[in-house]
């Protein structure tokens, strides 16, 4: 069975916001310094995001990166966009040679992934940001927002806020934030607790598919989860003559699209690539997909998200 691949946009001008609130009681507390008047005096509010950043004089590396990534025209579009903009000093914190390497034409896709990880669709002001736990970026992956003791986007500190442009707003950060650059297979293999899953994907000839663009949501059983199956089950499924059955089991653990835990629980069910639905619920004992407990959620990958489960789930009829 071939898993359907969904094309993911690098950047769009969608107006719907990608930011989600989990709480609002601390809004406007510990807000970083609002942009000083000189931005407005230089006409920042009448310029688009790119021209506003260039005019500030402290985002030369960001401007060069946007040009190399072919994203200037996109960020000069209607938007609106919210940009967490790293300063030149922020880029200088990266290991020596990193920026120069990313600016090479052959690394454009990686550069695009990093830059779009700094952009959220919609115009989100500081008073909104401080009431949020996360934001969905145009990269597809989420950034974490921590408003305790000053606002941080992942590990980057927000140093200036609400720099308005004609097509959005800029918040300045002191470090470059980096998305996951590994696909779901690489993330699972790197974790070291999914050896049986990796072997099963190989036997089912699904590795190249799950290394594709996706995005995919994978409910990933650990080695201990596979060990719960009756003796001989895994060995039998790995036989070439049982490939179709193995593919059915594995694709029952995959949902098209990037579905984070809160979204999955809210939906209550999801149609898998195998074709059947899985039930998703939350209780006082934790979150579950069918009867498997979700032990870890929202492990991000460049082409999707992984939720770790403690049991192998089987499609109806197996």
GIQUIMO-V403855 format. One record per pair of residues at least 4 apart in sequence whose C-alpha atoms are under 8 Angstrom apart, sorted by the first residue. I is the first residue (numbers start at 1). GAP is how many residues later the second one is. D is the distance in whole Angstrom. If there is no record, write none. Layout:
# GIQUIMO-V403855
I;GAP;D
I;GAP;D
This chain:
# GIQUIMO-V403855
1;243;8
1;246;7
1;247;8
1;273;8
2;207;8
3;206;7
3;248;8
3;270;6
4;252;8
4;269;8
5;207;7
5;208;7
5;209;5
5;210;7
5;251;8
6;207;7
6;208;5
6;209;6
6;250;8
6;251;7
7;206;7
7;207;7
7;208;8
8;205;7
8;206;7
8;207;7
10;102;7
10;103;7
10;106;7
10;128;7
10;129;6
11;63;7
11;105;7
11;127;6
11;128;7
12;62;7
12;67;8
12;126;7
13;61;7
13;64;7
13;65;7
13;66;5
13;67;7
13;68;8
13;108;7
14;65;7
14;66;8
14;107;6
14;108;8
15;64;6
15;65;6
15;106;6
15;107;5
16;105;6
16;106;6
17;103;7
17;104;5
17;105;4
17;106;7
17;107;8
18;102;6
18;103;6
18;104;7
18;117;6
18;118;5
18;119;6
19;101;7
19;105;8
19;113;8
19;115;7
19;116;4
19;117;6
20;112;6
20;113;7
20;114;6
20;115;6
20;116;8
21;110;6
21;111;4
21;112;6
21;113;7
22;109;7
22;110;6
22;111;6
23;108;6
23;109;6
23;110;7
24;106;8
24;107;4
24;108;7
25;106;7
26;104;7
26;105;6
26;121;8
27;100;6
27;101;7
27;102;8
27;103;5
27;104;5
28;98;7
28;99;5
28;100;8
28;102;6
28;103;8
29;101;7
29;118;8
30;117;7
30;118;7
30;119;6
30;120;5
30;121;7
31;95;7
31;96;8
31;99;7
31;116;8
31;119;6
31;120;7
32;118;6
32;119;7
32;126;6
32;127;6
32;128;6
32;129;6
33;126;6
33;127;5
33;128;6
34;126;5
34;127;5
34;128;6
34;129;8
35;4;7
35;125;6
35;126;6
35;127;6
35;128;6
36;4;8
37;4;6
38;4;6
39;4;7
39;5;5
39;6;8
39;17;7
39;124;7
40;4;5
40;5;6
43;4;7
44;4;8
44;8;5
44;119;8
44;120;7
44;121;6
44;122;8
45;7;8
45;118;8
45;119;5
45;120;4
45;121;6
46;119;6
46;120;5
47;4;6
47;5;6
47;118;5
47;119;5
48;4;6
48;27;8
48;28;6
48;117;5
48;118;5
48;119;5
48;120;8
49;4;6
49;26;7
49;27;7
49;116;5
49;117;7
49;118;6
49;119;7
49;120;7
49;121;7
50;4;6
50;13;7
50;22;7
50;25;6
50;26;6
51;4;6
52;4;6
52;113;7
53;4;7
53;5;8
53;6;6
53;10;8
54;4;8
54;5;6
54;6;7
54;9;7
58;29;6
58;30;6
59;4;6
59;26;8
59;27;7
59;28;5
59;29;5
60;4;6
60;27;8
60;28;6
61;4;6
61;26;8
61;27;6
61;30;7
62;4;6
62;23;8
62;24;7
62;25;7
62;26;7
63;4;6
64;4;6
65;4;6
65;38;6
65;46;7
65;50;8
66;4;6
66;5;5
66;6;5
66;49;7
67;4;6
67;5;6
68;35;6
68;36;8
68;37;7
68;40;7
69;34;8
69;39;5
69;40;7
69;42;6
69;43;5
71;4;6
71;41;8
72;4;6
73;4;6
75;4;7
75;6;8
76;91;7
77;90;7
78;89;6
79;42;7
79;43;7
79;88;5
79;89;7
80;41;6
80;42;5
80;43;6
80;87;5
80;88;5
80;89;8
81;38;7
81;39;6
81;40;5
81;41;5
81;42;6
81;86;6
81;87;5
81;88;7
82;37;6
82;38;5
82;39;6
82;40;6
82;41;5
82;42;6
82;86;6
82;87;5
82;88;6
82;89;8
83;35;6
83;36;5
83;37;6
83;85;8
83;86;6
83;87;5
83;88;6
84;34;5
84;35;6
84;86;6
84;87;5
84;88;6
84;89;6
85;33;7
85;85;7
85;86;6
85;87;5
85;88;6
86;4;5
86;5;7
86;86;6
86;87;5
86;88;6
86;89;6
86;90;6
87;4;7
87;85;7
87;86;7
87;87;6
87;88;8
88;4;6
89;4;7
89;85;7
89;86;8
90;4;8
90;83;7
90;84;5
90;85;4
90;86;6
91;8;7
91;84;7
91;85;6
93;82;7
94;4;6
94;5;7
94;82;8
97;4;6
98;4;6
99;4;6
100;4;7
101;6;7
102;5;6
102;6;7
102;8;7
102;9;6
103;4;7
103;5;7
103;8;7
104;4;7
107;4;6
108;4;6
109;4;6
110;4;6
110;71;8
111;4;6
112;4;6
113;4;6
113;26;6
113;66;7
114;4;7
114;25;8
114;63;8
114;64;6
114;65;6
115;4;7
115;24;8
116;21;7
116;22;5
116;23;5
117;20;5
117;21;6
117;22;5
117;23;8
117;24;7
117;25;8
117;26;8
117;60;8
117;61;7
117;62;6
118;19;7
118;20;8
118;59;7
119;18;6
119;19;6
119;20;8
120;15;7
120;16;6
120;17;5
120;18;6
121;16;7
121;17;7
122;46;7
123;45;5
123;46;6
124;4;6
124;5;7
124;45;7
125;4;6
125;36;8
125;37;6
125;44;7
126;4;6
126;35;6
126;36;6
126;45;8
127;4;7
128;4;7
129;16;8
130;15;8
130;16;8
130;17;5
130;21;7
131;16;7
132;13;6
132;14;8
132;15;8
133;11;6
133;12;5
133;13;6
134;8;6
134;9;6
134;10;4
134;11;5
135;7;5
135;8;5
135;9;7
135;10;7
136;4;6
136;5;6
136;6;4
136;7;7
137;4;6
137;5;6
137;6;7
140;118;8
141;38;7
141;159;7
141;160;8
141;161;8
141;163;8
143;10;6
143;11;6
144;8;8
144;9;6
144;10;5
145;6;7
145;7;6
145;8;5
145;9;6
146;4;8
146;5;6
146;6;5
146;7;7
146;8;8
147;4;4
147;5;6
150;7;8
150;8;8
151;6;6
151;7;6
152;4;5
152;5;4
152;6;6
153;4;6
153;5;7
153;20;8
153;24;8
154;23;7
155;20;8
155;22;7
156;17;6
156;18;6
156;19;5
156;20;7
156;21;7
157;16;5
157;17;6
157;18;7
158;13;7
158;14;6
158;15;4
158;16;7
159;12;8
159;13;6
159;14;6
159;15;7
160;11;6
160;12;5
160;13;7
161;9;7
161;10;4
161;11;6
162;7;6
162;8;6
162;9;6
163;6;5
163;7;5
163;8;6
164;4;6
164;5;4
164;6;6
165;4;6
165;5;8
179;123;7
180;120;6
180;121;5
180;122;5
181;120;7
181;121;5
182;4;6
182;5;6
182;119;6
182;120;5
182;121;8
183;4;6
183;27;8
183;28;6
183;29;8
183;118;5
183;119;5
183;120;5
183;121;7
184;4;6
184;26;7
184;27;7
184;32;8
184;34;8
184;116;8
184;117;5
184;118;7
184;119;7
184;120;6
184;121;7
184;122;7
185;4;6
185;13;8
185;22;7
185;25;7
185;26;6
186;4;6
187;4;6
187;114;7
188;4;7
188;5;8
188;6;6
188;10;8
189;4;8
189;5;6
189;6;7
189;9;7
193;29;6
193;30;6
194;4;6
194;26;8
194;27;7
194;28;5
194;29;5
195;4;6
195;27;8
195;28;6
196;4;6
196;26;8
196;27;6
196;30;7
197;4;6
197;23;8
197;24;7
197;25;7
197;26;7
198;4;6
199;4;6
200;4;6
200;38;6
200;46;7
200;50;8
201;4;6
201;5;5
201;6;6
201;49;7
202;4;6
202;5;6
203;35;6
203;36;8
203;37;7
203;40;7
204;34;8
204;39;6
204;40;8
204;42;6
204;43;5
206;4;6
206;41;8
207;4;6
208;4;6
210;4;7
210;6;8
211;92;8
212;91;7
213;90;6
214;42;7
214;43;7
214;89;5
214;90;7
215;41;7
215;42;5
215;43;6
215;88;5
215;89;5
215;90;8
216;38;7
216;39;6
216;40;5
216;41;5
216;42;6
216;87;6
216;88;5
216;89;7
217;37;6
217;38;5
217;39;6
217;40;6
217;41;5
217;42;6
217;87;6
217;88;5
217;89;6
217;90;8
218;35;6
218;36;5
218;37;6
218;86;8
218;87;6
218;88;5
218;89;6
219;34;5
219;35;6
219;87;6
219;88;5
219;89;6
219;90;6
220;33;7
220;86;7
220;87;6
220;88;5
220;89;6
221;4;5
221;5;7
221;87;6
221;88;5
221;89;6
221;90;6
221;91;6
222;4;7
222;86;7
222;87;7
222;88;6
222;89;8
223;4;6
224;4;7
224;86;7
224;87;8
225;4;8
225;84;7
225;85;5
225;86;4
225;87;6
226;8;7
226;85;7
226;86;6
228;83;7
229;4;6
229;5;7
229;83;8
232;4;6
233;4;6
234;4;6
235;4;7
236;6;7
237;5;6
237;6;7
237;8;7
237;9;6
238;4;7
238;5;7
238;8;7
239;4;7
242;4;6
243;4;6
244;4;6
245;4;6
246;4;6
247;4;6
248;4;6
248;26;6
248;67;7
249;4;7
249;25;8
249;64;8
249;65;6
249;66;6
250;4;7
251;4;8
251;21;7
251;22;5
251;23;5
252;20;5
252;21;6
252;22;5
252;23;7
252;24;7
252;26;8
252;61;8
252;62;7
252;63;6
253;19;7
253;20;8
253;60;7
254;18;6
254;19;6
254;20;8
255;4;8
255;15;7
255;16;6
255;17;4
255;18;6
256;16;7
256;17;6
257;47;7
258;46;5
258;47;6
259;4;6
259;5;6
259;46;7
260;4;6
260;37;8
260;38;6
260;45;7
261;4;6
261;36;6
261;37;6
261;46;8
262;4;6
263;4;6
264;4;6
264;5;7
264;6;7
264;16;7
265;4;8
265;15;6
265;16;6
265;17;7
265;22;8
267;13;8
268;11;6
268;12;5
268;13;6
269;8;6
269;9;5
269;10;4
269;11;5
270;7;5
270;8;5
270;9;7
270;10;8
271;4;6
271;5;6
271;6;4
271;7;6
272;4;6
272;5;6
272;6;7
276;39;7
276;40;7
278;11;6
278;12;6
279;9;8
279;10;6
279;11;5
280;7;7
280;8;6
280;9;4
280;10;6
281;6;6
281;7;5
281;8;7
281;9;8
282;4;6
282;5;4
282;6;6
283;4;6
286;7;7
286;8;7
287;6;6
287;7;5
287;8;8
288;4;5
288;5;4
288;6;5
289;4;6
289;5;7
289;20;8
290;23;7
291;20;8
291;22;7
292;17;6
292;18;6
292;19;5
292;20;7
292;21;7
293;16;6
293;17;6
293;18;7
294;13;7
294;14;6
294;15;4
294;16;7
295;12;8
295;13;6
295;14;6
295;15;7
296;11;6
296;12;5
296;13;7
297;9;7
297;10;4
297;11;6
298;7;6
298;8;6
298;9;6
299;6;5
299;7;5
299;8;6
300;4;6
300;5;5
300;6;6
301;4;6
301;5;8
314;4;6
